[in-house]
């Protein structure tokens, strides 16, 4: 709505501009902020006291010093998506208070030189810059954020950034960088993103000087091994979509502050059994070639994602030390055997995903803490009481696309907190007992598909009499068992709101 009103004032009421000193096609706010729309030159009538100037989505091929020479109080300049091809050297020399310069989504082939030493944020993302010239960063000792993502830079030299002693965030993702030379000596750098490039290796000690680095993003490269000499300060490490075949303790064991490690969509066939990083809470290994669940992992692990591998069995040995585990993702494997005591020590597990495996039964010995259990797309033919009896807190159960033909009423009653039950895609035998189970679940306000064994339609021809007789028999059966069902429908359901709950509506 604000944007529509802005266009109305710019194009319908141009006479309303200028009386208060604000240029045409611009909006002035609070006397120190000016936003202009689709201008072809930098407006000359901008107040000298302006602190923020936004020229985004205009048509400005070239920026020159004379365009800004009188605006010495500017603290923020935005010239994004303007088609800028050239920024004259020293264009912003007079802006001694400038902190933020946004030049993203233009057509620049070089980094502007002669930038003011006061600059703290420089955004040059989505341009056509091919190389980094160290001379352009001279004097930028206050720069904290440098964004060079999605340019055409194919090599990175550590020496070109050495003058940026206060840099905290460096974005170089999506460039096509093939080689990194030398060490990155940026003592205050917290985040380094080199994602979606073509890096096959990093030189020794390249990252070691980054003593403040907490987040390193290297996903989408060509790495065949974990880079050497990673800084001990790391908290999050993303190595997804590379070509790494093995994780070894000597490469990662020193990262004692690491809380999240992502090595998905690689070629991992094994994980070192001593990868016990003391603070690791999230480990993502999906889309690899693992045949077993990695064992003896970090004791504080809360999320373990091993979906889309080649895992065939789950045993107590692999998971025995994970007392803090809350989320275990094992879908899209080839699991046939799930040891009854495999999750014995996982006393805080709330979410277990086992869909698209080869299980013939629901695993026994599942922890009472489970809130969500997904078994879609397995080979389960029956549900036994001993399998579901411990699941007193289960709220979501997905049994779609299995081989179930019947469901026992007394078995379902062992799940007092059930909220959602997914049963479609099974070869159901629509017996009186199954109809009883359905009505009982609906009476408890459990969400199920009402189409399950819907008796409203009847066969054509002479079979309709047999169909009606069968319906009458079922109704007699249901009337005999009605007191138990009616008694349940009047009981309030006290769901545990503090438990984690996941919506399965998006599953197919």
N, C-alpha and C positions, 0 to 999 in steps of 0.2 A: 504494500500500500504506500509506504514512504517513497519507493522508487517511482510509482505512478504519479504521485503528487509532484515529485521532483521534475519529471518530464513535462508535466502540465505547466509548471512555472517557467521551465526553460523555453519551451516551444510555443506555448499559447499566450503567455503573459511576459514577453521579453521586456516590456517597459517597466516591470516591477524590479528590475535589476539596475543597479547603478546609482540609485538615489541614496543608498546607504554605503556606497563605496565598494560594493561587491561586483566583480566582473560579470558580464553576460555569460550564460551557460554555466554558471557556477552557483553554488550554495555556500554561504558563509555562516558559520556557527560560532557563537560566543566570542566573536571578534578575533579568534586566533586559529581557526580551522577553516580551510577552503577546499571544497570538492568541486571539480569541474568535469563536464561530460562532453566527449566528442569534440574537443577543441583541436585545432590544427597547428596552433602555436601556443607557447606558454603565455598566459594572459599577463599583460603589462600592468594592469590595474590592481594586482593583488596587493593588499595592504602590507606595508613593511613590517608590521608587528605580527604577521602570520607565523605560527609555529608548525602547523601541519598543512601540507599541500598534497592533495590527491588528484592526479591527472589520469587515473586508470581508464582504459578503454577509450583512449583518444587516438589521434592520428599524428604521431610525432616521429619523423624519421631520424632526426638528429637533435641532440641536446648540446647547447653551447653555454659558455660561462656567462655571456651577456643576458641569457634568459633568466638567470637567478641572481645576478650580481647585487641587486638592491634588497634581496630577501635574506638579510644576515641573521635573522632570528629563527630561521627554520630549524626544527628539531627532527622532523619526519617528512620525507619526500617519497611519494608513491607514483611511479611511472610504469605500471605493469600493463601488459597486453596493449601496447601502443604502436607496435611495429618499429621500434627504435633500432636503427642499424649502427649508429655511431654516437659515442659520447666523447666529446672533445676533452683533451687533457686539461685538468684543473677546472673543469666545469663547476665543481662544487667547492672550489677553494675558499670562497668568501663565507661559506656556511660553517663557521667555527663552532657552532652549537649542535650541528647535525649528529643525531644518534642512530637514526634508522633510514636506510636507503633501499627501496624496493624497485628492482628493475627486472623482475621475472617476466617470462613469456614475451620476450621480444626477439630481435634478430641479431643480437650482438655477437661478434666473432672474437672479441677481445675483452679482457677485464679492464674496466675504466681505470685510468691512472690519475694520480694527483688527488686522491680522495682525502677529505678532512680527517685529521688525527683524532677527532672526537667521536668518530663512528663506532657504534657498538653492534649494529645488525646490518648485514649486507646480503641481500637476496638477489642472486643472479641465476636462479634456476630456470630451466626451460628456455635456454638460448642456444646459440651455435658456437660457443666458446670451445676452441680446440686445444688450448694449452694454458698453463698457469705461469705467468711471469712474476718472479719474486719482487721485481722493482715496483709493481703495482700495489704491493702490500706494505711498503716501507712507511714506517711511522704509525701504522694502525695498531698501536699498543693497547688500545682499549676495546678492540673488536672482540665480541663474545660469540656471535653467531655468524657463520659463513655458509651460505646455501649455494652450491654449484651443481645440484642434481639435474639430470637430464640435459646434459650438454654433449659435446663431442670430444671430450678429453680422453686420450688413449694411454697416457702415462702420467705417473705422479712421482715427483721428486720431493723428498722430505725437506730439503734445503729451501724450497720455494715458500714454505710456510713458517720458517723459523722466527720471523719477526712478530708473529701473532702470539705473543706471550700470554695474553689473557683469553685466548679462544677456548670456549667451552663446548660448542656444538658445531660439528663439521659434517655437512651432507654432500656426498660425492656419488650417490647412487644413480644408476641408470645412465652411465657415460660411455661404457665400452672400454674402460681402463683394462689394459692387458698387463702392464708392468708397474711395479712399485719399487722405487730405488731409494736406498738410504733409510735412515731412521726418522720417525716423526717425533720431533722434540717440541711438544706442546704440553707444558707442565700442568695446565689447568683443564685440559680437555676431558669432558665427561661423556660425550656421545660421539662416536665415529660411525658413519654409515657409508659402506662401500658396496652396498647390495646391488645386484643386477648389473654386474660388470663382467669382465672376461679374465679375471685374476686366477691363475693356476697355482701360484705360490707367492708367499711373502718372504722377503729376505730375513735372515737371522737378526734378531734385535730390532726389527722394524718397529714393533709396537711396545717393546720393553720400556722406553722412556715415558710412556703415557701413564704416569703413576696415579692420576686421578680418574682414569677412564672407568666408567661403570657400565656402559652399554656399547657393545660392539656388534654391528650388523654386517654380516658377510654372506647372506643368503643370495642365491642366484648367481654363483660364480662357477669356477672350474677346479676348485680345490680338491685334491686327492687325499689330503691329510689335514689334521688340525694344525693351524699355524703354530710355530714355535714361539717361546718366550712371551706368551700372553701376559699382560699385566695382572698382578695379584689383586688389584682393586676391582676387577670385573664382578658385576652383579647379574648381568644378562648377556648371554652369548647366543647369537643366531647364526647357524651354519646350514640352514635348510637349502635344499636344491643345489647341492654340490655333488662331488663324486667320491666322497669319503667312504672307505671300506671298513675301518676299524677305529674304535675309541680306546685309547690307552691311558693308563694312570699317569705315566710320565709326562703326558701332554697336558693333562687337566688337573692332576692331583694337587697342584699348588694353589688352585683357585678356591680358596677356603671361604670366600665371601659370596661365591656364585649361588644365586637362588633359582635362576631359570636357564636351562640348556636346551636348545632346539637343534636337532640334527635329523630332521625329517626329509624324506625324498632324496636320500643319498643311496649308497650301495652297501650299507652296513650289513655285515654278516656276523659280526661279534662285537660284544662290549666287554671291556676288561672287568673281571669279576671283583676287582678292588676299587671300583669307581665310587668311593664313599665320600663324596663331597659333603662336609658337615652341615652346610646351610642350604643345600639344594632342595627346593620344594616342588619344582616343575621340571619334568624330563619328557621331551617330545621326540619320539623315534619312529613315527608312523611313515609308511611308504618305503620301507627298506627290505632287506632280505634276511631278517632274523628268523631263526628256527626255534628259538627258545626265548622266554622272557628273561631279560638280563637279571642275574642274581646278585645278592650282596650289595644292593644299592644304598644310596644315602638314607640314613634312618629317619630323617625329617621329611622325606618325600611325601607330598600331598596329591600330586597329579602325575600319573604315568600313562603315556599315550603310545601304545604299540600296535595300533590298528594297521591294516593293509600290509602285513608281513606274511611269513610262512610258518607261523607258530602252530605246532600240532598238539601240544599238551601244556597244562598249567599245573605246577606242583607246589607243595609247601616249601620246598628248598628255595625256590626263586623269590618267594614273597614273604618269607617268615619274619624278616626284620622290619617290615613296613607298618609299624604301629600307628603312624600318622596318616596313612594313605586314605584319601577321600574319594578320588576319582580314578577309575581304572578302565581304560579303553582298549578292548581286544577284538573289536569287530573286524570283519573281512580278513580272517585268517583261515586256517584249516584245522581248528581245534576239535579233536575227537574225545580226548580224555581230560577231565577236570578233577583233580584229586579232591576227595571229600574234605580234607583238612587244609587245602591250599590257602584259604583265606582266614585260617584260624586266628592269626595274630592281627589281622586288619580290622581292628575293633571300631574304627571310625569311618569305615568305607560307606559312602552314601550312594554312589553312582557306579554301576557296573554295566558295561556295554559288551555284549557277546553276540550281537546279531551277525548274520551271514557267516556261520561256522558250520561244523558237522556234528553238533551235539545231538544225541538221541534222547537225553533226559535233561531236566533242570538240575544243575549241579547241587549236590548235597553239601551241607555244612556252610552255607552262605551266612554271613554275619547278620545279626539282628539289626544293625545300624542301617541297612540298605533302605533307601527311599525310592530309588529308580533302578529297575532291572529290565534290560532290553535283550530279548532272545529271538527277535524276528529272524526269519529265514534260516532256521535250523531244521532238524529232523525229529523233533519231539512228537511222540505219539500219545503220551499220557502224562498226567500230572499226579504225582504221589504225595501223600500227606507229609511224609518225612522231609520232602524237599522244600515245602513252603511253610512248615510249622514254625521255624525260627523267625520268619519275616514279619514280625509284629508291627513294624513301622513302614512297610512298603506302601507307597502311594501310587506308583506308576509301574504297570507290568505290560510289556509288549510281547505278545506271542503270535504276531502275524506270520502268515506264510510258513506254518509248520505242518504237522500231519495229525493234528488233533481231531478226533471224531466225537469225543464225549467229554463231559466235565461234571465232576461230582460236587453236589451241593455242600457236603460237609468239608470238602477240601477248600472251597472258596471261602467258607466261613472262618478259616484260619488266618485270613488276611484282614484284620479289623480296620486298618487305616487306608484301605484301597480307595483311590479316587478315580483312576483311569485304567481301563482294561481294554487292550487291543487284541481282537480275536479273529478278524477277517482274514480270508485267504487260507482257511483250513477246511478239510473235507468233513464238515459236521454231519453227524447223524441226528437229525432234529427229533429227538425223543421227548417224551413227557418230562423226563428228568432234566434235560437241557433247557426246556422251556421254563421249568421251575427255577433253575439257576439264574436264567435271564431275568425273570420277574423279581427274584430276590435281590439281585444286584441293582436293578432299577429302583426298588424300594429303599435301598440303602443310599441312593443317589450316587452310585458309581457310574461314571460316564462310559457307556459302551455303545456300539453301533446298534440302533434299533432294528436294522435290517436282519440281524442275526436270527435265523429260524423264524422269520415273520410268517405267521399262518394265515394272513388275510387273503392270499390268493389260493385258488383250488384248481386241481387238474381238470382239463376239458373232458367232455364225453361222459361215459358211464362211471368213470372213476370218482366223480364228485361225491357219490354216496359213501364210498369207502373213506374218502377224505373227511367227510363230516363225521362219520362214525369214529374215526381216529381222533378228531378234535374233541368229540364228546367224552371219549375215554380219558383224554388228557385233562379235560376240565374237571372230571370226577376225581382224578388223581390229585389235581392241584387243590381242589376243595378240601380234600382230606389232609393235605399238608399246609393249608392256608393259615392256621393259627400261628405256626412258627414264623411264617413270612410276615403276617400282619404285625406280630409282636416286634419284629425288627424294624418295620417302617415307622413305628412311633418313637423309636429311640433316637435321640440326637447323636450326631456324629461329631466327636470332638477331635478334629484333625490337629496334628502337631504343627503349628505355624512356624515354629523355630526350625523345623527340618527343611532341608533343601528340596525344592520341588521343580521339576522340569516338565515343560509342555511338549507333548509328543504330536501335536496336531500336524507338524510339518513332515512327519515320517510317512513313507509310502511303502 
